[in-house]
Amino acid sequence: MALARPVRVHKFGGTSVANAERIRRVVSLLQAEPSTVRLVVVVSALGGVTDQLLSCIEAAVARTGAHRTMVEGLRQRHQEVLEALVSAAERPALEAQLQAHWQALTELLDGLYLLRECTPRTRDAIISFGERLSTPLVAAAFRSAGMPAVALEATELIRTDDTFGEANVDFEATNRLIRERLAALPEDHIAVVTGFIGATSEGVTTTLGRSGSDYTATILGGALGAELVVIWTDVDGVLSADPRLVPEAFVLPHLSYREAAEMAYFGAKVLHPRTMRPLQALQIPLRIKNTFNPESPGTLITAEAPPPPGHVRAITAIKDVAVLMLEGTGMIGAPGIAARTFAALTEHKINVFLISQASSEQSLCLGVRAADAGIALETLRRTFTYELETGRISRIYEVPACSIVSAVGDRMRHQPGLAGRMFSALGQANVNVLAIAQGAAETNISAVVAQHDAQRAVQALHETFILRTMRAHLFLIGAGVIGSALLDMLARQVDYLRTQEGLELKLAGLATLERMLWQPAGVPWSQARERLRTEGEPMNLDRLIHLLTSERPRRLVVIDATASEEIARRYPELLSAGVAIVTPNKRANTLGYDFYQQLREIVRERRIPYRYETTVGAGLPVISTLQDLLLAGDQVHRIEGVFSGTLAYLFNQMAQGVSFSQALQEARQAGYTEPDPRDDLSGEDVARKLLILARELGMKVERSDVEVAPLVPDALREVSLEAFWQHLGAYDTYWKDQVEAARREGRRLHYIGRIENGRLCVGVQAVGPESPFYNLQGTDNLIAYTTAYYCRTPLVVRGPGAGPQVTAAGIVSDLRRALEQMR
């Protein structure tokens, strides 16, 4: 029987009808609906009442005597709502109606008190009173506002079986009853219907399970061919993830039925998987809206939805899952194992969330509620007693405390590689996957993870697929000249990187050789050094390594801006744990060759970024240029270069007539030298750079293989730094003579490192105009590669080689490359 006016069904949850004020809000919301529309309103119990009724059951069964007091409290609450909303003329009749419900409820609870048990049938009858009490109040509120309304009990409309607690609907009978009853009402009357409940053909009250009121609304909408069903709740719509796990989660404006069902099944709390079913055949749209923010458009659910940019619509999670494992070589080729498994679990009404079976058929993996795990395990062991005794199944066991995380999207099946990206993201987040499952429809990819990893997993997947940004965490060791320059540089760039490149950098902490601060949630860049001073703890390298490796957030990059050998020796632990390293510290690559090889093997096996461009050229692409040459199949015959910006400056100044001691003083004042300039003059820095390049070439060399002619006068090597500066002028004449001698021959002096014919040497050389080093100026470094491809004219890399800003810029460049590798 068709209705003359188009129908709109509105469902209001418990929070929307928690008190008189909120019920008035419900009335005002529907007053805005056009008069040409016929309204059907589905109502839940007043907020919290269903839980209180369950507490009444517990109290009655336990015979505490508190159930009557609790019922009285509920009665007073409903009476207050009645007095606030219902007109004086209507109040006596409505009070009598509610009083009959209170009497019936009390009698049922008294029966539990006597019997000390509650059957599923009785439980359904008791908790149905929440809706049966609220619905007349809401209908009366509409009438008080001048809107004709009648309260209807769904027990007269919805026919179900006797599966108490989550009854199954007989849609043929239900649709007929709904159409007949609504057709008998005047067109201008609002039908206010109890949500959550139904009745068997014998009239026994049943309930529809979790989110049953939503289900009631869509059952009514489907039966009446509604033009729209609206579910009013206390959130703005369906979110892209659980906001308790992902603070950046946002409302999804549009979903398909299939996406909404997948999300509901795999943990989204706003909807129940069954909710959409009555609407799909007629393609009736469903909208989720917020009672307390009605201006928000909410989420619209239809047959089809516009494709999301990243093909994945949302990330969901089910917690409190147990994984049941059946293993055994006797399962191979044995028919019926899965069928017997499901039959046994179905008999005990145990729902299986996920199934995964090895292609070899040697194992079967099932995901069930943690609360069902015990009985499920016992059932399966009993079912397969013979197979266990004969060894066909070696064992059946439980993996407790798990969660299922899922990527949901209708268009996923059109996007190759999504599964690979999903598991790559989980791997980068240091989340171990216990089992995987993907349906043939390809609208869902699920993974079982340990429950303690669930939040990290959901955040990683949401970032990868939904936000389509990349979040990385940095930990800086060394807040000296270079470290401070780096912090300032990144502080200026983070907003640009986030808005323009979708890269969100968080500072997870920093450390010096004295103090350390670990805050993986993020330290404000501008406050980092002050936070380290005020909130940091004494530096403990063992503890720091433990924090970085065991509690690391996703995409953690350690930037070692020290020259510490002790820290460099811990690189293998960090890299093995999946922590990327970016560093200007030369120590790790210049320790013993065995250690160097160990680093290489870890990086190769783990495929984790280890970037150290700044160990040789500061901001210059010295190492990457060499790597590109080798990758192209070139053969390197000779590498020679001015590798020290400090020493380049020193010799350039002396070429202009500045004395040796004065040039070194100027270099120190400009910040080009180490605190003790002898560290520069020793040639050790250049030797290490040469050693790094030689090892990049594949040469198995040690530091002892590098020949070094230091610039430190023998008499000043062991004296105090003060004495060094006092006596340095005594050597000005020597260097003046050396410079003049070179000039008379048309040459200039430079401190040059060379790799050629297996020999590594560092020292002062006089070069003529034909040399690329002849015209070097300031602190410029210059590295020349003579190769099979560049044999007539060497390939030259030239630029500033000293200064904290240059090195910091080189670190940022290395960091960007590392993060690209970690996408």
Secondary structure, 3 states (H helix, E strand, C coil): CCCCCCEEEEEECHHHHCCHHHHHHHHHHHHCCCCCCEEEEEECCCCCHHHHHHHHHHHHHHCCCCHHHHHHHHHHHHHHHHHHHCCCCCHHHHHHHHHHHHHHHHHHHHHHHHHCCCCHHHHHHHHCHHHHHHHHHHHHHHHHCCCCEEEECHHHCCEECCCCCCCCECHHHHHHHHHHHHHCCCCCCEEEEECCEEECCCCCEEECCCCHHHHHHHHHHHHHCCCEEEEEECCCCCECCCCCCCCCCCECCEEEHHHHHHHHHCCCCCCCCCCCHHHHCCCCCEEEEECCCCCCCCEEEECCCCCCCCCCCEEEEEEEEEEEEEECHHHCCCCCHHHHHHHHHHHCCCCEEEEEECCCCCEEEEEEEHHHHHHHHHHHHHHCHHHHHHCCCCEEEEEEEEEEEEEECCCHHHCCCHHHHHHHHHHHCCCCEEEEEECCCCCEEEEEEEHHHHHHHHHHHHHHHHHCCEEEEEEEECCCHHHHHHHHHHHHHHHHHHHHHCEEEEEEEEECCCEEEECCCCCCHHHHHHHHHHHCEECCHHHHHHHHHHCCCCCEEEEECCCCHHHHCCHHHHHHCCCEEECCCCHHHHCCHHHHHHHHHHHHHHCCCEECCHHHHCCCCHHHHHHHHHHCCCCEEEEEEECCHHHHHHHHHHHCCCCHHHHHHHHHHCCCCCCCCHHHHCCHHHHHHHHHHHHHCCCCCCHHHEEECCCCCHHHCCCCHHHHHHHHHHHHHHHHHHHHHHHHCCCEEEEEEEEECCEEEEEEEEECCCCCCCCCCCCEEEEEEEECCCCCCCEEEEEECCCHHHHHHHHHHHHHHHHHHCC
